[in-house]
Amino acid sequence: MPRISNFGGMTIVVYYNDHNPPHFHIIYNEVRCRILIESGKYMSGHQKLPKTKEKEALKWLELHRNDIMRAWNDCRANRVPSKIPPLY
């Protein structure tokens, strides 16, 4: 489970050989959720972040969408993904 970024108490991870559609995982306290890279929407059936953390995560996604997609593709190819700068 490569950690690709950390900020605001959130840990952002992608998994090797994870299933489609492309997404990343956020761990924040007891909340575990998956966010679609393309749309920024939650994958169905998952917990949601507090609104302030959700806004931070979506801003980060907006700034780094290409990098996150590269990390997803690296993991799918069993390559170690690069770290992505935090939001702040």
N, CA, C and O atoms as a Tinker XYZ file with bonds, in Angstrom:
   352  protein
     1  N      0.846000   -1.174000    0.000000    73     2
     2  CA     0.000000    0.000000    0.000000    64     1     3
     3  C      0.889000    1.235000    0.000000    63     2     4     5
     4  O      1.200000    1.767000    1.066000    81     3
     5  N      1.295000    1.690000   -1.147000    73     3     6
     6  CA     2.144000    2.879000   -1.210000    64     5     7
     7  C      1.414000    4.150000   -0.787000    63     6     8     9
     8  O      0.344000    4.475000   -1.302000    81     7
     9  N      2.017000    4.853000    0.156000    73     7    10
    10  CA     1.510000    6.164000    0.550000    64     9    11
    11  C      2.052000    7.166000   -0.443000    63    10    12    13
    12  O      3.265000    7.299000   -0.600000    81    11
    13  N      1.162000    7.869000   -1.111000    73    11    14
    14  CA     1.643000    8.827000   -2.101000    64    13    15
    15  C      1.636000   10.264000   -1.585000    63    14    16    17
    16  O      2.295000   11.133000   -2.156000    81    15
    17  N      0.887000   10.517000   -0.494000    73    15    18
    18  CA     0.889000   11.864000    0.089000    64    17    19
    19  C      0.283000   11.825000    1.485000    63    18    20    21
    20  O     -0.463000   10.908000    1.828000    81    19
    21  N      0.615000   12.829000    2.279000    73    19    22
    22  CA     0.062000   13.033000    3.622000    64    21    23
    23  C     -0.132000   14.521000    3.830000    63    22    24    25
    24  O      0.772000   15.313000    3.565000    81    23
    25  N     -1.303000   14.901000    4.301000    73    23    26
    26  CA    -1.537000   16.294000    4.682000    64    25    27
    27  C     -2.831000   16.376000    5.471000    63    26    28    29
    28  O     -3.738000   15.565000    5.285000    81    27
    29  N     -2.904000   17.355000    6.346000    73    27    30
    30  CA    -4.114000   17.600000    7.114000    64    29    31
    31  C     -4.617000   16.405000    7.897000    63    30    32    33
    32  O     -5.818000   16.281000    8.137000    81    31
    33  N     -3.710000   15.523000    8.300000    73    31    34
    34  CA    -4.098000   14.329000    9.031000    64    33    35
    35  C     -4.594000   13.205000    8.132000    63    34    36    37
    36  O     -4.969000   12.138000    8.619000    81    35
    37  N     -4.598000   13.439000    6.820000    73    35    38
    38  CA    -5.044000   12.415000    5.867000    64    37    39
    39  C     -3.839000   11.711000    5.259000    63    38    40    41
    40  O     -2.824000   12.339000    4.958000    81    39
    41  N     -3.960000   10.423000    5.084000    73    39    42
    42  CA    -2.972000    9.641000    4.375000    64    41    43
    43  C     -3.612000    9.203000    3.065000    63    42    44    45
    44  O     -4.710000    8.647000    3.055000    81    43
    45  N     -2.918000    9.458000    1.961000    73    43    46
    46  CA    -3.423000    9.122000    0.637000    64    45    47
    47  C     -2.621000    7.924000    0.135000    63    46    48    49
    48  O     -1.391000    7.962000    0.095000    81    47
    49  N     -3.323000    6.868000   -0.245000    73    47    50
    50  CA    -2.653000    5.649000   -0.692000    64    49    51
    51  C     -3.276000    5.128000   -1.980000    63    50    52    53
    52  O     -4.431000    5.407000   -2.300000    81    51
    53  N     -2.477000    4.366000   -2.701000    73    51    54
    54  CA    -2.958000    3.571000   -3.824000    64    53    55
    55  C     -2.461000    2.145000   -3.563000    63    54    56    57
    56  O     -1.476000    1.946000   -2.851000    81    55
    57  N     -3.133000    1.178000   -4.131000    73    55    58
    58  CA    -2.772000   -0.217000   -3.917000    64    57    59
    59  C     -2.273000   -0.838000   -5.206000    63    58    60    61
    60  O     -2.751000   -0.511000   -6.292000    81    59
    61  N     -1.310000   -1.735000   -5.078000    73    59    62
    62  CA    -0.843000   -2.499000   -6.224000    64    61    63
    63  C     -1.980000   -3.387000   -6.729000    63    62    64    65
    64  O     -2.713000   -3.983000   -5.940000    81    63
    65  N     -2.113000   -3.465000   -8.040000    73    63    66
    66  CA    -3.102000   -4.335000   -8.683000    64    65    67
    67  C     -4.524000   -4.087000   -8.199000    63    66    68    69
    68  O     -5.322000   -5.023000   -8.143000    81    67
    69  N     -4.855000   -2.860000   -7.852000    73    67    70
    70  CA    -6.215000   -2.534000   -7.426000    64    69    71
    71  C     -7.150000   -2.590000   -8.634000    63    70    72    73
    72  O     -6.703000   -2.520000   -9.780000    81    71
    73  N     -8.425000   -2.713000   -8.371000    73    71    74
    74  CA    -9.441000   -2.854000   -9.421000    64    73    75
    75  C     -9.792000   -1.498000  -10.031000    63    74    76    77
    76  O     -9.589000   -0.455000   -9.410000    81    75
    77  N    -10.313000   -1.526000  -11.235000    73    75    78
    78  CA   -10.846000   -0.325000  -11.881000    64    77    79
    79  C    -12.185000    0.028000  -11.265000    63    78    80    81
    80  O    -12.816000   -0.836000  -10.657000    81    79
    81  N    -12.633000    1.236000  -11.395000    73    79    82
    82  CA   -12.049000    2.388000  -12.060000    64    81    83
    83  C    -10.912000    2.989000  -11.220000    63    82    84    85
    84  O    -10.822000    2.748000  -10.016000    81    83
    85  N    -10.049000    3.773000  -11.878000    73    83    86
    86  CA    -8.921000    4.382000  -11.165000    64    85    87
    87  C     -9.387000    5.235000   -9.977000    63    86    88    89
    88  O    -10.268000    6.084000  -10.107000    81    87
    89  N     -8.776000    4.985000   -8.828000    73    87    90
    90  CA    -9.163000    5.684000   -7.600000    64    89    91
    91  C     -7.992000    5.692000   -6.627000    63    90    92    93
    92  O     -6.984000    5.015000   -6.828000    81    91
    93  N     -8.156000    6.473000   -5.572000    73    91    94
    94  CA    -7.180000    6.459000   -4.487000    64    93    95
    95  C     -7.942000    6.341000   -3.178000    63    94    96    97
    96  O     -9.141000    6.611000   -3.107000    81    95
    97  N     -7.226000    5.934000   -2.154000    73    95    98
    98  CA    -7.798000    5.727000   -0.832000    64    97    99
    99  C     -7.353000    6.855000    0.087000    63    98   100   101
   100  O     -6.222000    7.333000    0.005000    81    99
   101  N     -8.256000    7.268000    0.956000    73    99   102
   102  CA    -7.923000    8.255000    1.983000    64   101   103
   103  C     -8.210000    7.630000    3.341000    63   102   104   105
   104  O     -9.276000    7.062000    3.576000    81   103
   105  N     -7.234000    7.753000    4.217000    73   103   106
   106  CA    -7.397000    7.312000    5.597000    64   105   107
   107  C     -7.310000    8.566000    6.456000    63   106   108   109
   108  O     -6.308000    9.281000    6.440000    81   107
   109  N     -8.372000    8.815000    7.203000    73   107   110
   110  CA    -8.416000    9.979000    8.081000    64   109   111
   111  C     -9.094000    9.553000    9.373000    63   110   112   113
   112  O    -10.297000    9.290000    9.389000    81   111
   113  N     -8.327000    9.486000   10.455000    73   111   114
   114  CA    -8.833000    8.969000   11.729000    64   113   115
   115  C     -9.493000    7.620000   11.481000    63   114   116   117
   116  O     -8.824000    6.691000   11.029000    81   115
   117  N    -10.769000    7.487000   11.761000    73   115   118
   118  CA   -11.476000    6.216000   11.569000    64   117   119
   119  C    -12.147000    6.116000   10.204000    63   118   120   121
   120  O    -12.741000    5.086000    9.883000    81   119
   121  N    -12.062000    7.158000    9.408000    73   119   122
   122  CA   -12.715000    7.175000    8.101000    64   121   123
   123  C    -11.795000    6.551000    7.057000    63   122   124   125
   124  O    -10.610000    6.874000    6.979000    81   123
   125  N    -12.358000    5.661000    6.264000    73   123   126
   126  CA   -11.674000    5.046000    5.133000    64   125   127
   127  C    -12.570000    5.239000    3.922000    63   126   128   129
   128  O    -13.722000    4.804000    3.926000    81   127
   129  N    -12.055000    5.884000    2.893000    73   127   130
   130  CA   -12.882000    6.097000    1.710000    64   129   131
   131  C    -12.051000    5.971000    0.445000    63   130   132   133
   132  O    -10.820000    5.983000    0.484000    81   131
   133  N    -12.749000    5.850000   -0.677000    73   131   134
   134  CA   -12.112000    5.773000   -1.982000    64   133   135
   135  C    -12.712000    6.871000   -2.858000    63   134   136   137
   136  O    -13.927000    7.066000   -2.899000    81   135
   137  N    -11.821000    7.585000   -3.561000    73   135   138
   138  CA   -12.221000    8.697000   -4.414000    64   137   139
   139  C    -11.825000    8.375000   -5.853000    63   138   140   141
   140  O    -10.697000    7.959000   -6.117000    81   139
   141  N    -12.761000    8.571000   -6.776000    73   139   142
   142  CA   -12.471000    8.359000   -8.192000    64   141   143
   143  C    -11.561000    9.468000   -8.712000    63   142   144   145
   144  O    -11.827000   10.648000   -8.482000    81   143
   145  N    -10.504000    9.101000   -9.400000    73   143   146
   146  CA    -9.538000   10.091000   -9.886000    64   145   147
   147  C    -10.178000   11.006000  -10.926000    63   146   148   149
   148  O     -9.970000   12.218000  -10.891000    81   147
   149  N    -10.937000   10.452000  -11.829000    73   147   150
   150  CA   -11.503000   11.246000  -12.915000    64   149   151
   151  C    -12.519000   12.275000  -12.437000    63   150   152   153
   152  O    -12.476000   13.430000  -12.862000    81   151
   153  N    -13.429000   11.871000  -11.561000    73   151   154
   154  CA   -14.544000   12.752000  -11.186000    64   153   155
   155  C    -14.420000   13.383000   -9.805000    63   154   156   157
   156  O    -15.053000   14.404000   -9.538000    81   155
   157  N    -13.614000   12.791000   -8.923000    73   155   158
   158  CA   -13.540000   13.276000   -7.550000    64   157   159
   159  C    -14.704000   12.830000   -6.687000    63   158   160   161
   160  O    -14.864000   13.305000   -5.563000    81   159
   161  N    -15.517000   11.921000   -7.202000    73   159   162
   162  CA   -16.664000   11.419000   -6.430000    64   161   163
   163  C    -16.244000   10.218000   -5.594000    63   162   164   165
   164  O    -15.296000    9.501000   -5.914000    81   163
   165  N    -16.992000   10.029000   -4.507000    73   163   166
   166  CA   -16.769000    8.857000   -3.671000    64   165   167
   167  C    -17.222000    7.617000   -4.422000    63   166   168   169
   168  O    -18.200000    7.651000   -5.169000    81   167
   169  N    -16.506000    6.531000   -4.217000    73   167   170
   170  CA   -16.992000    5.260000   -4.724000    64   169   171
   171  C    -18.148000    4.850000   -3.823000    63   170   172   173
   172  O    -18.129000    5.115000   -2.621000    81   171
   173  N    -19.136000    4.214000   -4.392000    73   171   174
   174  CA   -20.358000    3.895000   -3.649000    64   173   175
   175  C    -20.074000    2.995000   -2.450000    63   174   176   177
   176  O    -19.173000    2.157000   -2.463000    81   175
   177  N    -20.876000    3.207000   -1.425000    73   175   178
   178  CA   -20.806000    2.372000   -0.243000    64   177   179
   179  C    -19.680000    2.691000    0.715000    63   178   180   181
   180  O    -19.378000    1.888000    1.597000    81   179
   181  N    -19.055000    3.839000    0.563000    73   179   182
   182  CA   -17.924000    4.177000    1.432000    64   181   183
   183  C    -18.240000    5.353000    2.335000    63   182   184   185
   184  O    -19.109000    6.180000    2.055000    81   183
   185  N    -17.501000    5.391000    3.424000    73   183   186
   186  CA   -17.625000    6.504000    4.357000    64   185   187
   187  C    -17.243000    7.797000    3.655000    63   186   188   189
   188  O    -16.545000    7.790000    2.641000    81   187
   189  N    -17.709000    8.894000    4.205000    73   187   190
   190  CA   -17.351000   10.201000    3.667000    64   189   191
   191  C    -16.529000   10.961000    4.690000    63   190   192   193
   192  O    -16.683000   10.794000    5.900000    81   191
   193  N    -15.659000   11.795000    4.168000    73   191   194
   194  CA   -14.829000   12.649000    5.009000    64   193   195
   195  C    -15.652000   13.801000    5.569000    63   194   196   197
   196  O    -16.684000   14.153000    4.996000    81   195
   197  N    -15.215000   14.397000    6.681000    73   195   198
   198  CA   -15.828000   15.650000    7.110000    64   197   199
   199  C    -15.679000   16.672000    5.981000    63   198   200   201
   200  O    -14.698000   16.625000    5.239000    81   199
   201  N    -16.622000   17.579000    5.840000    73   199   202
   202  CA   -16.652000   18.524000    4.718000    64   201   203
   203  C    -15.345000   19.294000    4.534000    63   202   204   205
   204  O    -14.903000   19.479000    3.400000    81   203
   205  N    -14.719000   19.745000    5.618000    73   203   206
   206  CA   -13.476000   20.504000    5.471000    64   205   207
   207  C    -12.369000   19.633000    4.883000    63   206   208   209
   208  O    -11.588000   20.099000    4.053000    81   207
   209  N    -12.298000   18.384000    5.303000    73   207   210
   210  CA   -11.286000   17.459000    4.783000    64   209   211
   211  C    -11.609000   17.067000    3.346000    63   210   212   213
   212  O    -10.707000   16.899000    2.526000    81   211
   213  N    -12.880000   16.924000    3.048000    73   211   214
   214  CA   -13.293000   16.613000    1.679000    64   213   215
   215  C    -12.851000   17.732000    0.722000    63   214   216   217
   216  O    -12.339000   17.461000   -0.364000    81   215
   217  N    -13.052000   18.971000    1.132000    73   215   218
   218  CA   -12.639000   20.107000    0.300000    64   217   219
   219  C    -11.130000   20.094000    0.072000    63   218   220   221
   220  O    -10.667000   20.343000   -1.042000    81   219
   221  N    -10.363000   19.807000    1.118000    73   219   222
   222  CA    -8.910000   19.738000    0.980000    64   221   223
   223  C     -8.504000   18.628000    0.019000    63   222   224   225
   224  O     -7.654000   18.832000   -0.847000    81   223
   225  N     -9.109000   17.460000    0.171000    73   223   226
   226  CA    -8.778000   16.323000   -0.690000    64   225   227
   227  C     -9.112000   16.616000   -2.148000    63   226   228   229
   228  O     -8.344000   16.268000   -3.044000    81   227
   229  N    -10.249000   17.252000   -2.388000    73   227   230
   230  CA   -10.648000   17.556000   -3.764000    64   229   231
   231  C     -9.777000   18.654000   -4.375000    63   230   232   233
   232  O     -9.508000   18.631000   -5.576000    81   231
   233  N     -9.341000   19.598000   -3.572000    73   231   234
   234  CA    -8.418000   20.624000   -4.058000    64   233   235
   235  C     -7.093000   19.974000   -4.444000    63   234   236   237
   236  O     -6.529000   20.289000   -5.492000    81   235
   237  N     -6.595000   19.068000   -3.603000    73   235   238
   238  CA    -5.370000   18.337000   -3.888000    64   237   239
   239  C     -5.519000   17.532000   -5.181000    63   238   240   241
   240  O     -4.620000   17.531000   -6.022000    81   239
   241  N     -6.644000   16.854000   -5.335000    73   239   242
   242  CA    -6.912000   16.092000   -6.554000    64   241   243
   243  C     -6.882000   17.004000   -7.776000    63   242   244   245
   244  O     -6.288000   16.662000   -8.799000    81   243
   245  N     -7.518000   18.152000   -7.666000    73   243   246
   246  CA    -7.552000   19.107000   -8.774000    64   245   247
   247  C     -6.138000   19.530000   -9.184000    63   246   248   249
   248  O     -5.838000   19.641000  -10.373000    81   247
   249  N     -5.287000   19.761000   -8.207000    73   247   250
   250  CA    -3.918000   20.210000   -8.476000    64   249   251
   251  C     -3.009000   19.104000   -9.017000    63   250   252   253
   252  O     -2.058000   19.379000   -9.748000    81   251
   253  N     -3.306000   17.854000   -8.652000    73   251   254
   254  CA    -2.373000   16.764000   -8.938000    64   253   255
   255  C     -3.009000   15.587000   -9.683000    63   254   256   257
   256  O     -2.493000   14.471000   -9.621000    81   255
   257  N     -4.104000   15.817000  -10.373000    73   255   258
   258  CA    -4.818000   14.709000  -11.032000    64   257   259
   259  C     -3.885000   13.873000  -11.924000    63   258   260   261
   260  O     -3.924000   12.644000  -11.863000    81   259
   261  N     -3.058000   14.511000  -12.739000    73   259   262
   262  CA    -2.155000   13.761000  -13.623000    64   261   263
   263  C     -1.144000   12.938000  -12.828000    63   262   264   265
   264  O     -0.843000   11.799000  -13.185000    81   263
   265  N     -0.625000   13.517000  -11.757000    73   263   266
   266  CA     0.329000   12.790000  -10.911000    64   265   267
   267  C     -0.338000   11.596000  -10.231000    63   266   268   269
   268  O      0.262000   10.528000  -10.109000    81   267
   269  N     -1.572000   11.781000   -9.794000    73   267   270
   270  CA    -2.298000   10.693000   -9.128000    64   269   271
   271  C     -2.570000    9.573000  -10.125000    63   270   272   273
   272  O     -2.446000    8.394000   -9.791000    81   271
   273  N     -2.941000    9.943000  -11.348000    73   271   274
   274  CA    -3.190000    8.934000  -12.372000    64   273   275
   275  C     -1.896000    8.187000  -12.704000    63   274   276   277
   276  O     -1.917000    6.978000  -12.936000    81   275
   277  N     -0.784000    8.900000  -12.727000    73   275   278
   278  CA     0.511000    8.257000  -12.956000    64   277   279
   279  C      0.817000    7.264000  -11.824000    63   278   280   281
   280  O      1.301000    6.161000  -12.077000    81   279
   281  N      0.533000    7.659000  -10.584000    73   279   282
   282  CA     0.747000    6.762000   -9.440000    64   281   283
   283  C     -0.142000    5.523000   -9.569000    63   282   284   285
   284  O      0.302000    4.410000   -9.291000    81   283
   285  N     -1.388000    5.712000   -9.987000    73   283   286
   286  CA    -2.312000    4.590000  -10.201000    64   285   287
   287  C     -1.721000    3.630000  -11.249000    63   286   288   289
   288  O     -1.659000    2.422000  -11.024000    81   287
   289  N     -1.291000    4.175000  -12.383000    73   287   290
   290  CA    -0.735000    3.345000  -13.450000    64   289   291
   291  C      0.540000    2.648000  -13.015000    63   290   292   293
   292  O      0.763000    1.490000  -13.369000    81   291
   293  N      1.380000    3.335000  -12.253000    73   291   294
   294  CA     2.592000    2.701000  -11.734000    64   293   295
   295  C      2.243000    1.506000  -10.854000    63   294   296   297
   296  O      2.845000    0.440000  -10.983000    81   295
   297  N      1.289000    1.679000   -9.976000    73   295   298
   298  CA     0.903000    0.581000   -9.088000    64   297   299
   299  C      0.302000   -0.586000   -9.870000    63   298   300   301
   300  O      0.559000   -1.749000   -9.559000    81   299
   301  N     -0.486000   -0.271000  -10.871000    73   299   302
   302  CA    -1.076000   -1.334000  -11.693000    64   301   303
   303  C      0.008000   -2.132000  -12.421000    63   302   304   305
   304  O     -0.182000   -3.309000  -12.728000    81   303
   305  N      1.139000   -1.488000  -12.694000    73   303   306
   306  CA     2.261000   -2.141000  -13.375000    64   305   307
   307  C      3.307000   -2.657000  -12.376000    63   306   308   309
   308  O      4.420000   -3.011000  -12.767000    81   307
   309  N      2.951000   -2.698000  -11.100000    73   307   310
   310  CA     3.843000   -3.148000  -10.029000    64   309   311
   311  C      5.116000   -2.326000   -9.919000    63   310   312   313
   312  O      6.172000   -2.851000   -9.564000    81   311
   313  N      5.016000   -1.037000  -10.223000    73   311   314
   314  CA     6.135000   -0.113000  -10.021000    64   313   315
   315  C      5.821000    0.762000   -8.803000    63   314   316   317
   316  O      4.661000    1.069000   -8.527000    81   315
   317  N      6.852000    1.147000   -8.095000    73   315   318
   318  CA     6.669000    2.018000   -6.931000    64   317   319
   319  C      6.316000    3.416000   -7.437000    63   318   320   321
   320  O      7.065000    3.993000   -8.225000    81   319
   321  N      5.181000    3.965000   -6.989000    73   319   322
   322  CA     4.798000    5.305000   -7.449000    64   321   323
   323  C      5.603000    6.393000   -6.755000    63   322   324   325
   324  O      6.111000    6.211000   -5.649000    81   323
   325  N      5.702000    7.520000   -7.431000    73   323   326
   326  CA     6.368000    8.686000   -6.840000    64   325   327
   327  C      5.475000    9.322000   -5.795000    63   326   328   329
   328  O      4.249000    9.234000   -5.874000    81   327
   329  N      6.091000    9.960000   -4.819000    73   327   330
   330  CA     5.338000   10.738000   -3.834000    64   329   331
   331  C      4.778000   11.976000   -4.526000    63   330   332   333
   332  O      5.363000   12.485000   -5.482000    81   331
   333  N      3.651000   12.445000   -4.035000    73   331   334
   334  CA     2.996000   13.637000   -4.576000    64   333   335
   335  C      2.985000   14.687000   -3.465000    63   334   336   337
   336  O      2.652000   14.376000   -2.321000    81   335
   337  N      3.348000   15.931000   -3.796000    73   335   338
   338  CA     3.387000   16.963000   -2.754000    64   337   339
   339  C      2.045000   17.114000   -2.043000    63   338   340   341
   340  O      0.988000   16.956000   -2.653000    81   339
   341  N      2.098000   17.417000   -0.760000    73   339   342
   342  CA     0.857000   17.651000   -0.016000    64   341   343
   343  C      0.199000   18.954000   -0.462000    63   342   344   345
   344  O      0.793000   19.755000   -1.183000    81   343
   345  N     -1.027000   19.143000   -0.020000    73   343   346
   346  CA    -1.752000   20.371000   -0.344000    64   345   347
   347  C     -1.072000   21.573000    0.288000    63   346   348   349
   348  O     -1.002000   22.641000   -0.320000    81   347
   349  N     -0.568000   21.405000    1.512000    73   347   350
   350  CA     0.096000   22.499000    2.220000    64   349   351
   351  C      1.233000   21.961000    3.043000    63   350   352
   352  O      1.922000   22.725000    3.718000    81   351
